[in-house]
Amino acid sequence: MKKLISIILVCFLLLLSACTSNKESSTNEGSGKGGVSEINMVLFSGSVPKDLQLVQDEINKITEEKIKVKVKLTPINIGNYVQQTNLMLSSHEKVDLMLLASFFGYTSQAAKGQLLPLDDLVEKLGPDIKQVMDKDFLNAAKVGGKLYGVPTLRDMASASGINMRKDLVEKYSIDITKIKTLDDVEAVLKTIKENEKGITPLVPSNPGQQPTMIYNWFDRLGDGLGVLPNYDNNLKVVDLYETEEYAEFVKKMRKWQNEGLLMKNPSTNTETGTNLVKSNVGFSYFSPQKPGIALQESQNTAKPMVTTSLGEPVATTFGVTTMMWGIPQSSQVPEAAMKFLNLMYHDKELVNLMSWGIEGKHYEKVSDTVIKYPAGVDASNNGYNLNMSFAMGNSFLSYVFEGNDADLWKQTDEFNKRAIKSKALGFNFDPSPVKTEITAVTNVVNKYAVSLESGVLDPKTKLPEFIKNLKDAGIDKIIEEKQKQIDEWAKTQK
C-alpha cells in the first residue's frame, strides 16, 4: 500500500512538474506551426469591422516574422464587454491578452486571481514598455504591490473644462482665455440665456452622470466613496458630500437651475451633451480637457467647438488605468502574449495596422504623420472602423487623422509631463471588505447626487438629508477601510 501511494505521489509530482514547466515555457518552439505561438486578443468595439480578417492577416505577417507569434483579434460589443469577459475569465476560455479598465472592474479581477501578475514578464520581455512608459504611470496599475495590467500610452491626465459652440462664442465676442472659474462660466451662460431663446446654456455631459464625475477638484480614489481633496491633503480620505467645496458646488448649481442656465429635467434626459449640441438644444457641456479635444468634439457634434480648461491637468490612478492590457491567469502562452504586447509599444507599422487598418484601403497618407480616408471611403463605409488608437499600446506611434494638429502626440506628451500627479497615484482600492456597505451607499448616491448636482433638489434641505442617509448606509465604514488601505499603501511608497 505504501509502495502504491509512493508511486501515485511520484506520478502526481511529475505531472505537476510537467504542468509548471508547460506554463513557464509556453512559448517554446513547439507551440505551433514552425514554432509560432497563437494568442487570442480580446478587446471592446462598437461593432466587428468587415475587414477584420484582412487586417489580422497583415498583422500576423509582421508578428510571425519578428516574434513568432500569431494573433486572433476578438472584438466584443462594448455594451456586452463586462458581462462577456467576466464569463470568459470565470470559465477559463482561451484568452491571452485582454483590454482592461478601471471602470470594467480591474481591481476585482486582480483580487479574484483572474489576471496574471506581469512584473516578471515585463522585466524579462517588456523592454520597450519600460522604455516609453513613465514609471509612475506603469506602477499606477499595481494592485497589492503587483502589476496586473499595462496602461496604454496616451493622454494620461485630464483637466476639468467646458466645451462650447464656436459660432455663439464668436457671435457674442466671448473671450474664452478669461474663463477660469465657475463664476466666469456663469457670466457666459447668462449671455446665452439672454440672447439665444430655445437653447439651454449648459446641458448634461452624459445622461444620468454626476457632473462632479467630470468637473472635479479631488481624486475619486476609484469609486468616489471617500475622496482625496485637491489631490494631496496628506492622504486624508474624506466624504466628498460633507465637504464645504461640495456644498458650494451644489448651491451654485441650484442657483443656475433657478436662473434657467441648466436643463430643467435632467433625470429624463437620454442624450449625451454632444448630441444635445448637435440637435441645437444645448450650447455647452462640462468635459475633460486634453490636446485635440476641440476637434474631437467638433466632429462628435458636427459643429465647430471651442474648449477651455477650468483647472490644471491631473494624473490619477483612475485616469491612468482607464485603458490597459492584461494577461488572464488561464493563458497557456503568457510569454507569447507579453512579446506581442511589448511590440505594441515599439513597432509603428503594427500600431497603425491595429489602429487604422491597411494603407490604400482604409486610409491614405497626407504626410509622414497625417492620414485621411481614401477616395470613396468615409466613416460609414470604412471596412476597418475601430478608431481605437488610444488602446493600441503606444498611441504616440499612431498616425494623426486629418484635421488634428500634426503635432498632437508631441502636445500630448508635454501635457502628460506637466500634469500634477495625485499623491494617491498608484493606489488601487480593494472594495471587497466593505462590499455590502458599498452597495447600500451607492443606492443612496444614485438617489440624491445627480439631482443635487444638477440643481433640481434644494441643498438647504436635501444635502443634510443626503449626508444622513449616507451615514446610515455605512459610508463612514467605507472611508475607514479606504483610509486603512491607503495608509498601508503609503508605507510601501517610501
GICORCOR-V384798 format. One line per field, one symbol per residue. phi: phi as a letter, one per 20 degrees, with the letter a starting at -180 (. if undefined). psi: psi as a letter, one per 30 degrees, with the letter a starting at -180 (. if undefined). Layout:
phi = ???
psi = ???
This chain:
phi = .fffffffffffffffffffffffdfdffefafmmeedcdddbebfbefgegfffgffgffffffeclcdddecfcggfdffffffffffelffcdccfdbgeengffffffmedefdgffffecdfffffeeggfffffefcmncedbdffebfebbcfacdcffffffgdleeffeeccffffgffffffgfdcfndfgcdffbfmefgffdebcbeflndneocdflmblllefcfgfeffffffffffffffffemedffcffefddfgffffgemecdbbfbfdagnfffgffffemcgcccbedaefcdcggffefbbdcdfgefecfffffffffffdcefffgfffecndfnddbceebfcdcbffgndbffcffcdflcgfdemeffeffdfgoeffegffffffgffeffegfdfoedeeegfcffffffffffgffdfffffdmfeefgdefgfgffffffeofffffffffgfffffgfeee
psi = eeeeeeeeeeeeeeeeeeeeeeefhfglfgfakggkkkkkjkllleljkegeeeeeeeefeeeeeeghkkkkkikkkffgeeeeeeeeefghljkfkkkllefgheeeeeefgfkkkfeeeeeegheeeeefkkeeeeffgkkhgkkfkjkljajgllkkakklkeeeeeeghkjffgjfleeeeeeeeeeeeffikfkkeklkekkgkkeffejlglkfhdffijljkggchhhjkljeffleeeeeefeeeeeeefggflkeifffkglleeeeeeggelelkkkkklkgeeeefeeefgkklllkkgllkkkleeeegfjlkljkffkfheeeeeeeeeffgejeeeefeeefbkkfefllkeaffkllklkfkaffgkfjhehhfffhcjfffklkkkflkfgeeeeeeeeeffkkjkfgkfkkkjfefheeeeeeeeeeefeeeeeefggekjfeefeeeeeeeeeefgeeeeeeeeeeeeeeeefff.
